[in-house]
C-alpha cells in the first residue's frame, strides 16, 4: 500500500487502543445518571499506555462530560 513502517506502527497502536477502549467495563450508578471505571482495569491501563495519556485523567473524563 506504500505506508512507511513507522506510520504502520502508529496506526496499529491507535487501533489497539480503540479495541482496548471497547473492552472497558463502565459501571452505571444512580439509575444511569452516573458511571465509573475501575482504576485497576487493565484495558484502561493499556489504552493509556498506547496513546500516552494520563490514567487518572482518562478515567475521569470517560465518566464526566463537559
N, CA, C and O of each residue as an XYZ file, in Angstrom:
264
protein
N       0.829     -1.168      0.000
C       0.000      0.000      0.000
C       0.886      1.249      0.000
O       0.418      2.330     -0.357
N       2.133      1.121      0.386
C       3.040      2.245      0.366
C       3.095      3.043      1.651
O       3.537      4.192      1.641
N       2.653      2.460      2.764
C       2.701      3.150      4.053
C       4.012      2.770      4.733
O       4.362      1.592      4.813
N       4.730      3.773      5.220
C       6.004      3.518      5.885
C       5.784      2.690      7.142
O       4.722      2.731      7.763
N       6.832      1.931      7.502
C       6.718      1.055      8.670
C       6.455      1.847      9.945
O       5.711      1.382     10.809
N       7.040      3.021     10.084
C       6.810      3.819     11.288
C       5.354      4.289     11.359
O       4.774      4.356     12.442
N       4.772      4.610     10.215
C       3.364      5.009     10.182
C       2.456      3.810     10.456
O       1.413      3.950     11.094
N       2.852      2.643      9.978
C       2.079      1.430     10.235
C       2.005      1.148     11.728
O       0.942      0.805     12.247
N       3.135      1.292     12.422
C       3.149      1.032     13.864
C       2.262      2.028     14.608
O       1.609      1.659     15.584
N       2.230      3.273     14.163
C       1.356      4.269     14.776
C      -0.103      3.902     14.550
O      -0.922      3.997     15.465
N      -0.422      3.488     13.348
C      -1.793      3.072     13.031
C      -2.189      1.859     13.876
O      -3.292      1.813     14.420
N      -1.288      0.879     13.984
C      -1.573     -0.313     14.786
C      -1.767      0.051     16.256
O      -2.628     -0.526     16.921
N      -0.983      1.000     16.777
C      -1.098      1.429     18.162
C      -2.462      2.076     18.405
O      -3.096      1.823     19.429
N      -2.908      2.903     17.472
C      -4.214      3.560     17.609
C      -5.341      2.538     17.545
O      -6.285      2.606     18.332
N      -5.252      1.599     16.619
C      -6.284      0.559     16.504
C      -6.329     -0.300     17.764
O      -7.408     -0.630     18.256
N      -5.159     -0.662     18.285
C      -5.108     -1.469     19.513
C      -5.726     -0.702     20.680
O      -6.441     -1.281     21.497
N      -5.449      0.599     20.757
C      -6.020      1.418     21.829
C      -7.540      1.465     21.727
O      -8.231      1.362     22.741
N      -8.063      1.618     20.524
C      -9.515      1.649     20.319
C     -10.144      0.320     20.724
O     -11.211      0.299     21.336
N      -9.490     -0.781     20.388
C     -10.007     -2.096     20.773
C     -10.014     -2.271     22.288
O     -10.958     -2.836     22.841
N      -8.970     -1.789     22.966
C      -8.949     -1.857     24.429
C     -10.035     -0.974     25.032
O     -10.667     -1.351     26.019
N     -10.252      0.184     24.449
C     -11.302      1.080     24.931
C     -12.672      0.409     24.835
O     -13.528      0.608     25.696
N     -12.873     -0.378     23.795
C     -14.131     -1.101     23.625
C     -14.336     -2.197     24.649
O     -15.467     -2.627     24.877
N     -13.257     -2.657     25.273
C     -13.346     -3.715     26.283
C     -13.444     -3.188     27.707
O     -13.531     -3.973     28.651
N     -13.432     -1.877     27.872
C     -13.543     -1.272     29.207
C     -14.876     -1.612     29.839
O     -15.900     -1.649     29.157
N     -14.868     -1.861     31.138
C     -16.111     -2.080     31.868
C     -16.504     -0.781     32.554
O     -15.836     -0.330     33.484
N     -17.580     -0.193     32.092
C     -18.090      1.040     32.678
C     -19.313      0.660     33.503
O     -20.279      0.100     32.985
N     -19.258      0.972     34.784
C     -20.312      0.591     35.717
C     -21.267      1.762     35.921
O     -20.848      2.858     36.293
N     -22.555      1.522     35.674
C     -23.566      2.550     35.869
C     -23.918      2.710     37.333
O     -23.944      1.742     38.093
N     -24.187      3.942     37.714
C     -24.567      4.252     39.096
C     -25.757      5.207     39.088
O     -25.999      5.901     38.101
N     -26.485      5.234     40.180
C     -27.633      6.131     40.364
C     -28.609      6.064     39.192
O     -28.920      7.087     38.581
N     -29.079      4.894     38.888
C     -30.070      4.676     37.819
C     -29.624      5.238     36.469
O     -30.429      5.802     35.728
N     -28.352      5.083     36.159
C     -27.848      5.515     34.865
C     -27.469      6.973     34.775
O     -27.094      7.446     33.701
N     -27.555      7.694     35.868
C     -27.214      9.119     35.873
C     -25.723      9.352     36.030
O     -25.241     10.450     35.753
N     -24.989      8.352     36.464
C     -23.545      8.477     36.658
C     -22.890      7.146     36.304
O     -23.570      6.132     36.149
N     -21.591      7.156     36.180
C     -20.874      5.926     35.882
C     -19.484      5.992     36.506
O     -19.044      7.042     36.975
N     -18.805      4.850     36.501
C     -17.437      4.792     37.000
C     -16.666      3.732     36.235
O     -17.234      2.791     35.680
N     -15.352      3.917     36.223
C     -14.443      2.950     35.607
C     -13.440      2.569     36.677
O     -12.886      3.442     37.345
N     -13.201      1.286     36.849
C     -12.253      0.817     37.852
C     -10.846      1.302     37.509
O     -10.419      1.225     36.357
N     -10.135      1.798     38.512
C      -8.767      2.261     38.279
C      -7.823      1.094     38.016
O      -6.701      1.294     37.553
N      -8.269     -0.116     38.308
C      -7.446     -1.302     38.102
C      -7.767     -2.030     36.798
O      -7.228     -3.109     36.549
N      -8.619     -1.471     35.980
C      -8.998     -2.097     34.709
C      -7.787     -2.142     33.784
O      -7.226     -1.104     33.432
N      -7.385     -3.355     33.391
C      -6.198     -3.499     32.556
C      -6.384     -2.898     31.170
O      -5.411     -2.462     30.554
N      -7.609     -2.866     30.669
C      -7.851     -2.290     29.351
C      -7.646     -0.774     29.374
O      -7.140     -0.197     28.412
N      -8.039     -0.137     30.469
C      -7.795      1.297     30.614
C      -6.293      1.571     30.687
O      -5.803      2.523     30.081
N      -5.572      0.745     31.421
C      -4.117      0.904     31.523
C      -3.448      0.734     30.166
O      -2.560      1.506     29.805
N      -3.872     -0.270     29.423
C      -3.298     -0.496     28.093
C      -3.632      0.655     27.144
O      -2.773      1.104     26.385
N      -4.871      1.130     27.187
C      -5.294      2.254     26.354
C      -4.418      3.473     26.623
O      -3.923      4.110     25.693
N      -4.231      3.789     27.899
C      -3.451      4.967     28.276
C      -1.986      4.833     27.886
O      -1.380      5.796     27.416
N      -1.416      3.664     28.071
C      -0.005      3.497     27.718
C       0.196      3.529     26.201
O       1.205      4.044     25.720
N      -0.754      2.986     25.454
C      -0.626      3.004     23.990
C      -0.709      4.422     23.419
O      -0.014      4.752     22.458
N      -1.558      5.251     24.012
C      -1.741      6.608     23.491
C      -0.950      7.654     24.262
O      -0.900      8.813     23.853
N      -0.332      7.262     25.374
C       0.469      8.192     26.147
C      -0.345      9.249     26.857
O       0.062     10.408     26.941
N      -1.498      8.848     27.370
C      -2.339      9.787     28.120
C      -2.318      9.408     29.600
O      -2.012      8.270     29.953
N      -2.644     10.366     30.454
C      -2.622     10.148     31.893
C      -3.821      9.305     32.325
O      -4.968      9.590     31.981
N      -3.518      8.272     33.081
C      -4.520      7.289     33.507
C      -5.661      7.935     34.287
O      -6.828      7.694     33.978
N      -5.350      8.742     35.281
C      -6.403      9.332     36.131
C      -7.278     10.308     35.354
O      -8.484     10.387     35.591
N      -6.678     11.052     34.429
C      -7.459     11.990     33.623
C      -8.413     11.247     32.689
O      -9.568     11.645     32.537
N      -7.940     10.178     32.071
C      -8.798      9.409     31.162
C      -9.923      8.741     31.937
O     -11.060      8.697     31.467
N      -9.619      8.225     33.110
C     -10.645      7.609     33.949
C     -11.710      8.633     34.314
O     -12.900      8.318     34.307
N     -11.301      9.838     34.629
C     -12.250     10.905     34.979
C     -13.103     11.308     33.782
O     -14.329     11.345     33.889
N     -12.486     11.606     32.657
C     -13.218     12.179     31.522
C     -14.039     11.158     30.755
O     -14.894     11.543     29.958
N     -13.812      9.881     30.967
C     -14.694      8.883     30.367
C     -16.062      8.905     31.044
O     -17.055      8.478     30.456
N     -16.113      9.404     32.280
C     -17.362      9.377     33.047
C     -17.955     10.750     33.283
O     -19.028     10.849     33.878
N     -17.306     11.810     32.844
C     -17.803     13.167     33.047
C     -17.797     13.908     31.709
O     -16.796     13.912     30.992
N     -18.888     14.512     31.399
C     -18.940     15.267     30.160
C     -18.877     16.758     30.482
O     -19.290     17.189     31.559
N     -18.380     17.501     29.582
C     -18.264     18.934     29.805
C     -18.412     19.628     28.471
O     -18.349     20.856     28.404
